[in-house]
Each structure stands twice: as structure tokens, then as C-alpha cells.
């Protein structure tokens, strides 16, 4: 059903590898998806995938404050024991992020964070790559015509990087090193039915607001930022997050101690940013795109 549409979508879809080096020396990675919008080199993805940048900035600020405080303690004339006790309070947390990078293996280039534009409420982000490498792409996504009504029951598909992992090391003089040989970079499609058009309102536990589309299947880890498209390849939205709808029934599960516990069941459905929100976001930033 989606074979030809997947061929089209593959052309402009890529993965992005987030790498974070911790103060302890540990390197953590995550993978998500982005699509290429035009010949100018504009990429589109989900905003929440870039939230670790704010965490990185917070950690850097705290490390800077701790360093300044430690230098100040040396001039206060404290006893050795007092100074040592105060120094312990100023120790940096081993999980603090010291370096961060967003790498696009397909083009062997990193995201130019200075070009990053985000809307956390609409969960959209656009960016360009460092040094603007040639893309070699001539067919780009076509978004659903916002003057038409999307019909419930339409079969849609996602194409992103679920079930992948990246092997990354950190060298002080070279930065992050991506090991392609030990990393998986396979696109994974999963389809579903358009079940509802939803308007989300920002709440205490949900930052999103605006128009979203709901699919009968969940978005998978690594598919954030991927296109949601129909059998013709027309893009209806951008994968954002998975919602857990309560089924109002609990299933009993006995454990080894013969104590029965009740686990409440939910239906996991995927939500994508509606094409109308994508259009508004791109127009606001003067980014070229196409509609059908």
C-alpha cells in the first residue's frame, strides 16, 4: 500500500544523532528523525528533540558558578578542614553535560545550532547544517493542502529511525566520533488510521497546543520528527509524541508472592503536528516548502 510513497519519503528523510558527554566521561546518545525541505538546506524536525540544549546550558552555568566559588574559597583564609568541607559542597555533578552535538550521518555534518528555530508548543524545529554540505536531493516533501479537509479513516504511514542505536566516543581534541560500523541506521515504517483531528491545550503536564492529527498506532522511539504521509506520499503532519488513552479497565496480574495487582490499561496513539501548523511555522521563518 505504501511502497511507492515510502520510496519518495526515503529520499528526503534522515536521522540525527544526539551525543552528550557527561562530566564522568560517559557518552549518552539518542536518535531521532528529520526531513529535508528544500535546496536551501532547511531541515524540519520536532522541537522536543533539541531540549537537551537548555539542559546543557544550565549545567555549563552551574559548573562556571562552582568553579568561581572554589576560587573564592581559596582566598577566605579558612582552615584546611573548613576549606575542604566547603569545596565538597561545590563539586560538580558527574552527570553534568560538558559537550553536546547533533550529528547527521547521511551528510557527515553536524547541526548548526545557531540556525535552530523552535516552537515548543507546536513541537516544531527547523535548522541547517554546518558548512552547508551538498544535499544531492531534488524531490522534497509536499504537504497536505490546508484548504482541504483531512478525512478520518485515511490510512497514513510514518517513516523514521525506530529500533536504532548509535556508537559514539569522545576525544578531547577531536570531539565526538561517530562509529558508523557499530551503529544502525535503518528506516522503519509503521502505519495507522487517522482517527481524530485534535486541538491540544497547554496544561501543567502537557506543553503542546494547537492542531494535531491522531493515528491509531503509537509513534515509536526514534521516529520523532518524521513525516506522516498518505499512500501518495503527501505529508499530513510531523510525528510529535505518543498519547496514552485510558481504557478504564484494570487487568489482574498475580506475582510470585501470590498477591494480585491491578494494572490499568491504555491505548497508545500517535500524535503528529497538523500540516496547517507546519505551514504557519515555516511561513513565519520565511522557509520554502511545497503543498499539494
C-alpha positions in Angstrom: 0.0 0.0 0.0 2.7 2.5 1.0 5.6 1.0 -1.1 5.8 3.9 -3.6 5.1 6.5 -1.0 8.0 5.2 1.1 10.3 5.4 -1.8 9.5 9.1 -2.1 9.8 9.8 1.6 13.1 8.0 2.0 14.7 10.5 -0.4 14.3 13.4 2.0 14.4 11.6 5.3 17.4 11.4 7.5 18.4 10.5 11.1 20.0 12.8 13.6 22.3 11.5 16.4 22.3 13.4 19.7 25.5 12.9 21.6 26.1 14.1 25.2 29.4 13.9 27.0 29.0 13.8 30.8 31.5 15.1 33.4 32.1 11.5 34.4 33.3 10.8 30.9 30.2 8.8 29.9 28.8 9.5 26.4 25.0 9.2 26.0 23.3 9.1 22.6 19.8 9.2 21.2 18.5 9.1 17.6 15.6 11.0 16.0 14.4 11.9 12.5 14.3 15.0 10.3 13.2 15.7 6.8 14.8 18.0 4.2 12.5 20.7 3.0 14.3 22.5 0.1 17.5 23.1 -1.9 18.5 25.8 0.6 19.3 23.1 3.1 16.5 23.7 5.6 15.6 20.7 7.8 12.4 20.1 9.7 12.0 18.0 12.9 10.3 18.1 16.3 11.3 20.7 18.9 11.4 18.4 21.9 14.4 16.6 20.4 16.5 19.7 21.0 15.5 20.3 24.6 18.8 18.9 25.9 20.4 22.1 24.7 18.8 24.0 27.5 19.9 21.3 30.0 23.5 21.7 28.6 23.4 25.5 29.1 22.1 25.1 32.7 24.9 22.6 33.5 27.5 24.8 32.0 26.3 27.8 34.1 26.4 25.7 37.3 29.9 24.4 36.5 31.0 28.0 36.0 29.5 29.1 39.3 31.1 26.2 41.1 34.5 27.0 39.7 34.2 30.7 40.7 33.1 29.7 44.2 36.0 27.3 44.6 38.5 30.0 43.6 36.8 32.4 46.1 37.1 29.9 48.9 40.9 29.8 48.5 41.1 33.5 49.4 38.9 33.3 52.5 41.6 32.2 55.0 39.7 29.1 56.1 41.4 26.2 57.8 42.3 23.2 55.7 39.4 21.2 57.1 36.9 24.1 56.6 38.1 24.7 53.1 37.8 21.0 52.2 34.3 20.8 53.7 33.2 23.8 51.6 34.9 22.5 48.5 32.9 19.3 48.7 29.7 21.3 48.5 30.9 22.9 45.3 31.6 19.6 43.5 30.1 19.3 40.0 27.6 16.6 39.4 29.1 13.7 37.4 26.1 13.6 35.1 26.5 17.3 34.1 26.7 17.7 30.3 30.1 19.1 29.3 29.7 18.7 25.5 26.7 18.2 23.1 26.3 17.6 19.4 23.6 16.8 16.8 25.2 14.8 14.0 23.6 13.9 10.7 25.4 10.8 9.4 23.9 11.0 5.9 25.8 14.2 5.2 28.7 13.7 7.7 27.9 17.1 9.2 26.5 18.5 12.5 23.5 20.7 13.1 24.4 24.4 13.1 22.7 25.2 16.4 22.9 29.0 15.6 20.4 28.4 12.8 18.0 26.4 15.1 14.4 27.8 15.3 11.9 26.1 17.5 8.3 26.3 18.7 8.0 24.1 21.7 4.2 24.5 21.9 3.8 23.3 18.3 6.7 20.9 18.7 8.4 22.0 15.5 12.1 22.9 14.8 14.0 23.9 11.7 17.8 24.0 11.2 20.6 23.9 8.8 23.9 22.0 8.8 27.4 23.4 9.5 29.4 24.2 6.4 26.3 23.6 4.2 27.3 20.3 2.5 25.7 19.5 -0.9 22.4 17.6 -0.4 22.1 15.9 -3.8 18.3 15.9 -3.4 15.8 17.1 -6.0 12.5 15.8 -4.7 11.2 17.3 -1.5 8.1 16.8 0.7 4.7 18.0 -0.4 2.4 19.0 2.4 -1.4 18.4 2.5 -3.3 21.4 1.1 -4.7 23.1 4.2 -7.8 24.3 2.3 -9.0 20.7 2.1 -10.4 18.7 5.0 -8.5 15.7 6.3 -10.8 12.7 6.4 -11.0 10.3 9.4 -10.2 6.8 8.2 -7.4 7.8 5.9 -4.5 5.3 6.1 -1.3 7.1 6.9 2.3 6.0 7.5 5.4 7.1 9.4 9.0 6.6 8.3 11.6 7.2 11.0 14.5 5.7 12.8 12.9 3.3 15.3 15.0 0.4 16.8 18.3 2.0 16.0 21.3 2.8 18.2 24.5 4.8 17.7 28.0 4.2 18.9 29.8 7.4 19.7 33.0 8.2 21.5 34.5 11.5 22.7 38.1 12.6 22.2 39.2 15.8 23.9 41.0 17.2 20.8 38.6 15.8 18.1 35.2 16.0 19.8 32.6 13.3 19.2 33.5 10.4 16.9 30.6 8.6 15.3 31.3 4.9 14.6 29.2 4.1 11.5 30.4 0.4 11.6 28.8 -0.1 15.0 25.7 2.0 14.5 22.4 1.0 13.0 20.7 3.5 10.6 17.7 1.7 9.2 14.4 3.5 8.5 11.4 1.8 10.0 7.8 2.4 8.7 4.6 1.9 10.7 1.2 2.7 9.5 -2.1 3.5 11.1 -5.6 5.1 10.6 -6.3 8.8 11.0 -8.7 8.6 14.0 -9.2 12.2 15.0 -8.2 15.8 14.4 -7.3 17.2 17.8 -6.8 20.6 19.2 -4.5 20.4 22.2 -4.5 23.0 25.0 -1.3 23.6 27.1 -1.6 22.2 30.6 0.6 21.5 33.6 1.8 18.2 32.3 1.5 18.8 28.5 3.4 21.7 26.8 1.8 21.2 23.4 -1.0 23.4 22.0 -2.6 23.7 18.5 -3.8 21.4 15.8 -2.6 17.8 15.8 -3.6 14.6 14.0 -4.1 11.4 15.8 -3.2 7.9 14.5 -4.5 4.6 15.7 -0.9 3.4 16.3 1.8 4.8 18.5 4.9 6.7 17.3 8.0 4.8 18.1 11.2 5.9 19.8 13.4 7.4 17.2 10.5 8.5 14.9 10.1 11.9 16.5 10.3 14.5 13.6 9.4 12.1 10.8 6.8 12.7 8.1 3.3 11.2 8.4 2.1 10.7 4.8 -0.6 9.0 2.8 -0.3 6.4 0.0 0.5 9.1 -2.5 3.4 10.5 -0.3 1.5 13.7 0.7 2.6 14.8 4.2 -0.2 15.2 6.6 1.9 16.0 9.7 5.1 15.6 11.6 5.4 12.9 14.3 5.4 14.6 17.7 4.6 12.3 20.6 2.5 9.3 21.8 -0.6 9.8 23.9 -1.9 7.2 26.3 -5.7 7.0 26.3 -7.1 5.3 29.4 -9.4 2.3 28.6 -11.0 2.4 32.1 -10.3 -1.2 32.8 -7.7 -2.9 35.0 -6.3 -6.4 34.4 -5.3 -8.5 37.4 -1.7 -9.8 37.4 -0.6 -12.2 40.1 3.1 -12.0 41.1 5.4 -14.6 42.7 4.1 -13.7 46.2 0.5 -14.6 45.2 -0.5 -11.0 45.6 -2.7 -9.8 42.8 -2.1 -6.3 41.5 -4.3 -4.4 39.0 -2.7 -2.8 36.0 -4.7 -0.1 34.3 -4.8 -0.5 30.5 -4.3 2.3 28.0 -4.4 2.7 24.2 -1.2 4.2 22.8 -1.9 6.5 19.9 0.5 8.7 18.0 0.1 12.4 17.6 1.6 14.5 14.8 1.7 18.2 14.2 -1.0 19.1 11.7 0.1 20.3 8.3 -1.6 23.7 8.9 0.7 24.3 11.9 3.7 23.3 9.9 2.8 25.8 7.2 2.3 28.6 9.7 5.7 27.8 11.3 7.6 27.7 8.1 6.0 30.9 6.7 6.8 32.7 10.0 10.5 31.9 9.3 10.4 32.5 5.6 11.3 28.9 4.7 10.4 27.5 1.3 8.2 24.4 1.1 5.6 22.8 -1.2 1.9 21.9 -0.8 -0.3 19.6 -2.8 
